[in-house]
Every structure is written in C-alpha cells, then in structure tokens.
Amino acid sequence: MSSEPFDSVWDAIEDTPEEAENMKLRSALMMALKDHIDRAGLSQAQAAKLFGVTQPRISDLMRGKIGLFGLDALVNMASAAGLRIEDAA
C-alpha cells in the first residue's frame, strides 16, 4: 500500500491520471446539477424535462450513481439547465 498523499480520492483509486480527471469532472458536474435541482426546488420530473432526460436518469443523478453517467451526458444536461461548465469545475 502506498503512503503517498493524493490530491483527491479519484487520484487514489483510478488507474491513470486521465481516468482520475474524468471522474473528478463527472463528480463536479453531478454535484452542480444536483445543487441546481435543489436550489431551484425542482421535482425529479421537472428536472428531467429541463435536462432533456427521463425521470429515472434524474433519480440516478440524485443518488450519485456516477458510473451511469458519461462526461458528454453530464455536459449536455448542464448545458440544458443553463449552467456554464466553469461553474461546475
């Protein structure tokens, strides 16, 4: 087991720096989308309509199922919500 410190949990568990960065970005986007839904007081159905996805996809997002979301899908959802990508990263 390595005792070197990591900048994030993703750096510790992913195999490559590229995979770690992808996970960091996906995590940040998911948190920004969840925060947007919470702040706007949207139901999952309303958020699904706004983001252009199904309600079960919003449920997965709200439950933090990061493995079910690719970076492209999250960027598309953020764009549909009117979020700038700089806001999430």
Residue frames as qw, qx, qy, qz and C-alpha x, y, z in Angstrom:
[[0.000, 0.890, 0.457, 0.000, 0.00, 0.00, 0.00],
 [0.407, 0.459, -0.014, 0.789, 1.38, 3.38, -1.00],
 [0.342, -0.634, -0.456, 0.523, 1.72, 6.03, 1.68],
 [0.213, 0.064, 0.209, 0.952, 1.98, 8.94, -0.74],
 [0.243, 0.508, 0.464, -0.685, -0.72, 11.59, -0.37],
 [0.261, 0.418, 0.701, 0.516, -3.26, 12.09, -3.16],
 [0.086, -0.041, -0.033, -0.995, -4.94, 15.31, -4.24],
 [0.674, -0.046, 0.002, -0.738, -8.30, 13.54, -4.44],
 [0.728, -0.075, 0.647, -0.217, -9.87, 10.17, -3.85],
 [0.811, 0.561, 0.052, -0.154, -10.06, 9.76, -7.63],
 [0.289, 0.749, -0.593, 0.054, -6.27, 10.05, -7.88],
 [0.381, -0.403, 0.793, -0.251, -6.01, 7.23, -5.36],
 [0.695, 0.126, 0.667, -0.236, -8.47, 4.81, -6.94],
 [0.724, 0.658, 0.026, -0.206, -8.21, 5.37, -10.69],
 [0.894, -0.002, 0.241, 0.378, -5.50, 3.69, -12.77],
 [0.522, 0.296, 0.194, 0.776, -4.37, 6.71, -14.78],
 [0.088, -0.324, -0.201, 0.920, -4.31, 10.49, -14.31],
 [0.244, -0.070, -0.491, -0.834, -6.69, 10.78, -17.28],
 [0.446, -0.419, -0.773, -0.168, -9.25, 8.46, -15.68],
 [0.328, -0.442, -0.533, 0.643, -8.94, 10.34, -12.39],
 [0.028, 0.181, -0.074, -0.980, -9.51, 13.69, -14.11],
 [0.347, -0.238, -0.665, -0.616, -12.55, 12.30, -15.94],
 [0.449, -0.486, -0.737, 0.138, -14.03, 11.14, -12.64],
 [0.220, -0.349, -0.314, 0.855, -13.29, 14.49, -10.98],
 [0.172, 0.031, -0.299, -0.938, -15.12, 16.32, -13.76],
 [0.436, -0.336, -0.745, -0.377, -18.04, 13.91, -13.73],
 [0.401, -0.453, -0.658, 0.448, -18.32, 14.24, -9.95],
 [0.089, -0.268, -0.126, 0.951, -18.20, 18.05, -10.11],
 [0.291, -0.102, -0.487, -0.817, -20.87, 18.15, -12.82],
 [0.456, -0.409, -0.783, -0.108, -23.13, 15.77, -10.93],
 [0.307, -0.444, -0.524, 0.658, -22.82, 17.86, -7.77],
 [0.044, 0.161, -0.102, -0.981, -23.54, 21.07, -9.70],
 [0.379, -0.225, -0.647, -0.622, -26.62, 19.54, -11.35],
 [0.450, -0.457, -0.747, 0.176, -27.91, 18.16, -8.05],
 [0.210, -0.359, -0.319, 0.852, -27.33, 21.56, -6.40],
 [0.170, -0.014, -0.346, -0.923, -29.17, 23.28, -9.25],
 [0.445, -0.371, -0.743, -0.335, -32.16, 20.95, -8.82],
 [0.425, -0.469, -0.627, 0.454, -32.18, 21.51, -5.05],
 [0.138, -0.266, -0.122, 0.946, -31.79, 25.31, -5.26],
 [0.273, -0.060, -0.435, -0.856, -34.49, 25.62, -7.92],
 [0.502, 0.048, 0.616, -0.605, -36.82, 23.37, -5.91],
 [0.571, 0.264, -0.531, -0.568, -37.44, 21.18, -8.95],
 [0.884, -0.082, 0.388, -0.247, -39.15, 17.82, -8.76],
 [0.495, -0.230, 0.744, 0.385, -37.38, 14.97, -10.49],
 [0.505, 0.586, 0.615, 0.152, -39.98, 15.12, -13.28],
 [0.159, 0.975, 0.047, -0.147, -39.41, 18.86, -13.74],
 [0.309, -0.694, 0.549, 0.349, -35.64, 18.41, -13.75],
 [0.595, 0.096, 0.742, 0.293, -35.94, 15.58, -16.29],
 [0.433, 0.800, 0.408, 0.075, -37.95, 17.80, -18.63],
 [0.039, -0.960, 0.188, 0.203, -35.49, 20.68, -18.20],
 [0.361, -0.574, 0.673, 0.293, -32.42, 18.49, -18.76],
 [0.644, 0.436, -0.419, -0.469, -33.97, 16.51, -21.62],
 [0.214, 0.213, -0.949, 0.090, -33.69, 13.13, -19.88],
 [0.609, -0.401, -0.620, -0.290, -36.03, 10.67, -18.17],
 [0.541, -0.711, 0.151, -0.423, -37.07, 10.88, -14.53],
 [0.954, -0.262, -0.004, 0.147, -35.19, 7.65, -13.70],
 [0.643, 0.414, -0.150, 0.627, -32.00, 9.33, -15.00],
 [0.148, -0.720, 0.188, -0.651, -32.59, 12.19, -12.55],
 [0.847, -0.498, 0.043, -0.183, -33.13, 9.66, -9.79],
 [0.902, 0.069, -0.089, 0.416, -29.77, 8.07, -10.64],
 [0.313, 0.611, -0.158, 0.709, -28.16, 11.52, -10.64],
 [0.438, -0.704, 0.128, -0.544, -29.66, 12.44, -7.26],
 [0.922, -0.376, 0.084, -0.027, -28.45, 9.14, -5.79],
 [0.190, -0.806, 0.530, 0.185, -24.91, 9.79, -7.02],
 [0.889, 0.098, 0.433, 0.112, -24.67, 6.85, -9.41],
 [0.007, 0.785, -0.388, -0.483, -21.61, 8.26, -11.15],
 [0.372, -0.179, 0.843, 0.344, -20.88, 5.07, -13.09],
 [0.440, 0.565, 0.698, 0.009, -24.10, 5.51, -15.05],
 [0.236, 0.945, 0.125, -0.188, -23.12, 8.91, -16.47],
 [0.711, 0.211, 0.166, 0.650, -20.55, 9.75, -19.09],
 [0.258, -0.388, -0.044, 0.884, -18.94, 13.15, -19.26],
 [0.028, -0.163, -0.530, -0.832, -20.78, 14.02, -22.50],
 [0.316, -0.595, -0.707, -0.216, -24.19, 13.27, -21.00],
 [0.395, -0.633, -0.402, 0.530, -23.45, 15.41, -17.94],
 [0.187, -0.205, 0.194, 0.941, -22.19, 18.31, -20.07],
 [0.146, -0.350, -0.644, -0.664, -25.38, 18.10, -22.16],
 [0.384, -0.666, -0.637, 0.067, -27.53, 18.11, -19.03],
 [0.359, -0.508, -0.191, 0.759, -25.62, 21.07, -17.57],
 [0.080, 0.003, 0.393, 0.916, -25.99, 22.99, -20.83],
 [0.253, -0.507, -0.700, -0.434, -29.73, 22.24, -20.95],
 [0.428, -0.678, -0.510, 0.311, -30.01, 23.54, -17.38],
 [0.133, 0.943, 0.044, 0.303, -28.30, 26.77, -18.40],
 [0.654, -0.684, 0.187, 0.263, -25.21, 26.08, -16.33],
 [0.411, 0.797, -0.442, 0.022, -21.80, 27.12, -17.59],
 [0.910, 0.032, -0.360, 0.204, -19.23, 24.37, -17.35],
 [0.301, 0.464, -0.443, 0.706, -16.88, 26.73, -15.49],
 [0.546, -0.519, 0.146, -0.641, -19.47, 26.81, -12.69],
 [0.960, -0.215, -0.068, -0.164, -19.06, 23.10, -12.02],
 [0.841, 0.234, -0.295, 0.388, -15.33, 22.59, -12.33]]
